[in-house]
Amino acid sequence: MSHHLYHEIISFHLLSHLDDACVELSSLLEIWVQYSPESTRQSTRLSRSGARPIVGSTDTLPRTDNDRSSNYDKALCLLKNSPPEQRLDIRLPPSQYLKLEESWSKFKSENNIREEKRYPSLSYNSLMQIVTVITTQSALHGYTVAWFRDMIGSSVKGYLATHKPSKSSKEPDQSFSYDRSRGRPSVHVVIECGVSEDYRALCDDKDLWLQRLGAKAVVLICLKETPRFKNPRAAYQNIDDVVAEVERMDQHVDGNMKHNLEQGKYGPSKYRNHMWFGRLNELFLEVWRADGKQPVRKWLIKDRHSYNPLPRTTGVKISDFFPDDEWTACKIPDSNVRFRRDFFGVAILGMRETAADRFIDFLSSFS
């Protein structure tokens, strides 16, 4: 990944005290969260009030190819058309990537696409010469990342509120700010979320964060929906009121979800004889560190059911948010960030919203 990687910095303030001075410190820790959930809410949500953006198919695209011209065209085509829920990893030399970046910038300028718009994202792993294009992610993806981000943040804040660091080794400013060079923190925890079919690509991203970008810990969250979503083959011909149809679909999906949950299953959600969300067959997380040791895989959902027993902790540690010297200076015991079971309510909401988004996208593509 290059400096064009899209990510979000989540900041929260922690209060501590010096040993003798009893001076309140404002400690700024930063979690770098890739593929931020705030941008995963699709613009098609506006379709409920009449807006109907044109979108393409969400069928699976080719993911790898060694033909440079073909790869360049695939990446540019995906960037321009931007069908939701796609990830493309292709090999290109630096010169071709720079050409692709220039073409994409020109297209955005000609079509009044804001530079700060997060999706579709274009990034480059110069170590492996891999271009990655990611389009708007599903609601389930976004809700999952947001929940883990907030859970980890509140857990760290809560722990440090009851375990006061004894002193700051950064004097005389008396702060735990790890903004050591040009506004970029020297330590961070990264959350990477994706479908399990992209696990290898997520591991490549993880290696780059740990080996080249200085992360202390990378949280990989993998989801597997079975079967993978595909749009219906033909348009629906008998829809006069799109907003009313979407409301009917929402109610039907709610009934699907209730029935499935009564059986302890996560999915599927069907409407008009089509599956708008499959079965959430797997969901697990891993926390990787720079030592390269294989972490314990923590299952949350396996074979469509909540895993038993559920993990008590996420695998993230409080010390992961501090540089080693700062953590030693704190003189407080380390602790694991605990896992909260209210996640499953968030997952259910994400599945429901994903199904609705896909239905709206499909209707919009024929407007």
C-alpha positions in Angstrom: 0.0 0.0 0.0 1.2 3.5 -0.7 0.4 6.7 1.1 -2.9 6.7 -0.8 -4.2 4.0 1.4 -7.6 5.0 2.8 -7.9 4.7 6.5 -9.4 6.6 9.4 -7.7 7.8 12.6 -10.0 7.3 15.6 -8.9 9.4 18.6 -9.9 9.3 22.2 -8.6 11.1 25.2 -7.5 9.4 28.4 -7.0 11.0 31.8 -4.0 10.2 34.0 -2.0 11.8 36.8 1.6 12.4 37.6 3.0 10.9 40.8 3.6 14.1 42.8 2.2 17.0 40.8 -1.3 15.5 40.4 -1.4 17.2 37.0 -4.2 16.0 34.7 -2.8 14.7 31.5 -4.6 14.6 28.2 -3.3 11.4 26.6 -4.0 11.0 22.9 -3.9 7.4 21.7 -4.8 6.7 18.1 -6.3 3.6 16.5 -5.8 3.4 12.8 -8.9 1.7 11.3 -8.7 0.7 7.7 -11.9 0.6 5.6 -13.7 2.9 7.8 -17.4 2.0 8.5 -18.7 5.6 8.3 -18.3 5.5 4.5 -19.8 2.1 4.0 -23.4 3.3 4.1 -24.3 3.3 0.5 -25.7 6.3 -1.3 -28.5 4.1 -2.4 -30.0 4.5 1.0 -31.4 7.7 -0.5 -33.5 5.7 -2.9 -36.1 5.3 -0.2 -36.9 8.9 -0.7 -36.7 8.8 -4.5 -33.1 9.1 -5.5 -32.0 6.3 -7.8 -28.2 6.2 -8.5 -27.1 3.9 -11.3 -24.9 1.0 -10.1 -23.5 -2.0 -11.8 -23.6 -5.7 -11.0 -22.2 -7.1 -7.8 -21.3 -10.4 -9.3 -17.8 -11.5 -8.6 -15.1 -10.0 -10.7 -11.7 -11.6 -11.7 -9.3 -11.1 -8.9 -5.8 -11.9 -10.3 -4.1 -11.9 -13.6 -0.5 -11.5 -14.8 -1.3 -9.6 -18.0 -0.3 -6.0 -17.3 -2.5 -4.3 -19.9 -5.5 -6.5 -18.9 -4.8 -5.8 -15.2 -4.6 -2.0 -15.9 -8.0 -2.1 -17.7 -9.6 -4.2 -15.0 -8.6 -1.8 -12.3 -9.6 1.3 -14.1 -12.9 -0.2 -15.1 -13.7 -1.2 -11.5 -12.8 2.3 -10.3 -15.0 4.0 -12.9 -18.0 1.7 -12.5 -17.6 1.0 -8.8 -20.2 -1.8 -8.2 -20.5 -2.3 -4.4 -18.7 -5.0 -2.3 -15.8 -5.7 -4.6 -12.1 -6.1 -4.0 -9.6 -6.5 -6.8 -5.9 -7.4 -6.2 -3.7 -7.3 -9.3 0.0 -7.1 -10.1 1.3 -4.0 -11.8 4.8 -2.5 -11.9 5.2 1.0 -10.4 5.1 2.8 -13.8 1.8 1.2 -14.6 0.4 2.1 -11.2 1.4 5.7 -11.6 -0.4 5.7 -15.0 -3.5 4.2 -13.3 -3.4 6.7 -10.5 -3.1 9.6 -13.1 -6.1 8.2 -15.1 -8.2 7.8 -12.0 -7.4 11.3 -10.8 -8.4 12.7 -14.3 -11.6 10.7 -14.2 -12.5 12.1 -10.8 -11.8 15.6 -11.9 -13.9 15.3 -15.0 -16.8 13.8 -13.1 -16.7 16.0 -10.0 -15.8 13.2 -7.7 -14.5 14.6 -4.4 -10.9 13.7 -3.5 -11.9 12.9 0.1 -14.5 10.3 -1.0 -13.4 7.1 0.5 -14.7 4.6 -2.0 -13.7 3.3 -4.4 -10.2 3.3 -3.0 -7.0 2.7 -4.9 -3.8 1.7 -3.1 -0.5 0.1 -4.0 1.8 -2.3 -2.1 5.2 -1.4 -3.6 6.8 -4.3 -1.8 4.8 -6.9 -3.7 3.8 -4.6 -6.6 0.1 -5.3 -6.0 -2.6 -2.8 -6.8 -5.8 -3.0 -4.7 -9.1 -1.5 -5.6 -11.9 -1.6 -3.1 -15.5 -0.4 -3.7 -18.2 0.5 -1.2 -18.4 -2.2 1.5 -21.5 -3.8 2.9 -23.4 -2.6 5.9 -22.4 -5.8 7.8 -18.7 -5.0 7.1 -19.2 -1.4 8.3 -21.1 -2.3 11.4 -18.6 -4.9 12.4 -15.6 -2.6 12.1 -17.5 0.2 13.9 -18.4 -2.1 16.8 -14.9 -3.5 17.3 -13.5 0.0 17.1 -15.8 1.4 19.7 -15.4 -1.7 21.9 -11.6 -1.6 21.9 -11.6 2.2 22.5 -14.0 2.1 25.4 -12.1 -0.9 27.0 -8.8 0.9 26.8 -10.2 4.1 28.3 -12.0 2.2 31.0 -8.9 0.3 32.0 -6.6 3.3 32.1 -9.2 5.2 34.2 -8.8 2.7 37.0 -5.1 1.9 36.4 -3.4 5.3 36.4 -0.1 5.4 34.6 2.5 6.5 37.1 4.3 9.0 34.9 4.9 10.1 31.3 8.4 9.6 29.9 7.7 12.4 27.5 8.7 15.5 29.4 8.3 18.4 29.7 5.0 18.5 27.8 3.5 16.0 30.3 1.5 14.1 27.8 1.1 10.6 26.3 0.8 12.0 22.8 2.7 9.6 20.5 2.8 12.1 17.7 6.6 11.8 17.3 7.1 12.7 13.6 5.2 15.0 11.3 1.9 14.4 13.0 2.0 10.6 12.5 1.8 8.4 15.6 4.6 6.0 16.2 2.3 3.3 17.5 -1.1 2.1 16.4 -3.5 -0.8 16.3 -5.0 -1.6 12.9 -8.3 -3.2 12.2 -8.6 -5.0 8.8 -12.0 -6.5 7.9 -12.9 -8.5 4.8 -14.6 -11.7 3.5 -12.8 -14.9 4.2 -12.2 -15.4 0.4 -9.8 -12.4 0.7 -8.0 -13.8 3.7 -4.7 -14.1 1.8 -4.9 -10.5 0.6 -5.8 -9.4 4.1 -2.7 -11.2 5.4 -0.6 -9.3 2.8 -2.0 -6.0 4.1 -1.3 -7.2 7.7 2.4 -7.9 6.8 2.8 -4.5 5.3 1.4 -2.8 8.4 3.6 -4.8 10.8 6.8 -5.0 8.7 6.9 -1.7 7.0 4.5 0.8 8.7 5.3 0.1 12.3 2.1 -1.2 13.7 2.3 -3.1 16.9 -0.9 -5.2 16.4 -3.2 -5.9 13.5 -6.7 -7.3 14.1 -8.0 -9.4 11.2 -11.8 -9.9 11.1 -13.0 -12.3 8.5 -16.7 -12.9 7.4 -18.0 -15.6 5.2 -21.4 -15.3 3.5 -22.5 -18.5 1.7 -23.4 -18.5 -1.1 -21.7 -15.3 -2.3 -24.3 -12.7 -3.5 -25.3 -12.3 -7.1 -28.0 -10.1 -8.5 -31.1 -11.6 -10.2 -30.7 -12.2 -13.9 -33.6 -10.0 -15.0 -35.3 -6.8 -13.9 -38.6 -7.0 -12.0 -41.4 -5.8 -14.3 -44.2 -5.2 -11.9 -42.9 -2.5 -9.5 -44.9 0.8 -9.6 -43.9 2.3 -6.3 -40.2 1.7 -5.5 -40.4 3.2 -2.0 -43.4 1.0 -1.0 -41.6 -2.1 -2.5 -38.5 -1.4 -0.4 -40.7 -1.1 2.7 -42.3 -4.5 1.9 -38.9 -6.0 1.4 -37.7 -4.6 4.8 -40.7 -6.2 6.5 -40.2 -9.5 4.8 -36.5 -9.6 5.7 -37.4 -8.8 9.3 -39.6 -11.9 9.3 -36.8 -14.0 7.7 -34.3 -12.8 10.4 -36.7 -13.6 13.2 -37.4 -17.1 11.9 -33.7 -17.8 11.4 -32.7 -16.6 14.8 -35.3 -18.7 16.5 -33.4 -21.6 14.9 -30.0 -20.1 16.0 -29.0 -19.4 12.4 -27.6 -16.2 10.8 -29.4 -16.1 7.4 -30.5 -16.4 4.7 -32.8 -13.5 3.8 -35.0 -14.0 0.7 -37.5 -11.8 -1.1 -39.2 -12.4 -4.5 -37.6 -15.8 -4.6 -34.1 -14.4 -4.5 -31.5 -14.5 -1.7 -30.4 -11.0 -0.8 -28.2 -12.1 2.0 -27.0 -15.7 2.3 -25.9 -17.5 5.4 -23.3 -15.9 7.7 -21.4 -19.1 7.8 -18.2 -17.9 9.5 -16.9 -15.0 11.5 -13.6 -15.1 13.2 -10.8 -12.7 14.3 -7.1 -13.0 14.7 -4.6 -10.5 16.3 -1.2 -10.5 14.7 2.0 -8.9 16.0 5.4 -8.3 14.5 6.9 -11.5 15.9 5.0 -13.3 13.2 3.7 -16.0 15.5 0.4 -17.6 14.4 -2.3 -16.2 16.7 -5.1 -18.1 18.2 -8.1 -17.9 15.9 -11.1 -16.7 17.9 -14.4 -17.9 16.4 -17.6 -15.9 16.9 -19.8 -17.7 14.3 -19.0 -21.1 12.8 -21.3 -23.3 10.6 -24.0 -20.6 10.8 -24.3 -20.7 14.6 -22.8 -18.7 17.4 -19.6 -20.4 18.5 -19.6 -22.2 21.8 -17.7 -21.3 23.9 -17.4 -17.6 22.8 -14.0 -16.0 23.5 -13.7 -13.9 26.6 -11.1 -11.6 25.1 -10.3 -10.1 21.7 -6.6 -10.8 21.8 -5.7 -7.1 21.8 -3.7 -5.9 24.9 -3.7 -2.5 26.6 0.1 -2.3 26.0 -0.5 -2.5 22.2 -1.5 1.1 22.3 1.8 2.3 23.8 5.4 2.5 22.5 7.5 0.0 24.5 9.3 2.6 26.5 6.1 4.5 27.3 4.5 1.3 28.5 7.4 0.5 30.8 7.2 4.0 32.2 3.5 3.6 33.0 4.2 0.8 35.6 0.8 -0.7 35.5 -0.2 -4.3 34.8 -1.1 -5.3 31.3 -4.6 -6.6 30.4 -6.5 -8.0 27.5 -9.4 -6.2 25.8 -12.5 -8.2 26.6 -15.0 -9.4 24.1 -18.6 -8.2 24.5 -21.5 -10.5 23.5 -23.7 -7.6 22.3 -21.8 -7.9 19.0 -24.4 -10.3 17.7 -27.1 -7.7 17.7 -24.9 -5.5 15.6 -24.2 -8.4 13.2 -28.0 -9.0 12.8 -28.6 -5.3 12.0 -25.7 -5.3 9.5 -27.1 -8.4 7.7 -30.5 -6.8 7.5 -29.1 -3.5 6.1 -26.9 -5.3 3.6 -29.9 -7.2 2.2 -31.9 -4.0 1.9 -28.9 -2.1 0.3 -28.5 -4.8 -2.3 -32.2 -4.8 -3.2 -32.2 -1.0 -3.6 -29.0 -1.2 -5.7 -30.6 -3.8 -8.0 -33.8 -1.7 -8.5 -31.7 1.4 -9.1 -29.7 -0.2 -11.9 -32.8 -0.4 -14.0 -34.2 3.0 -13.3 
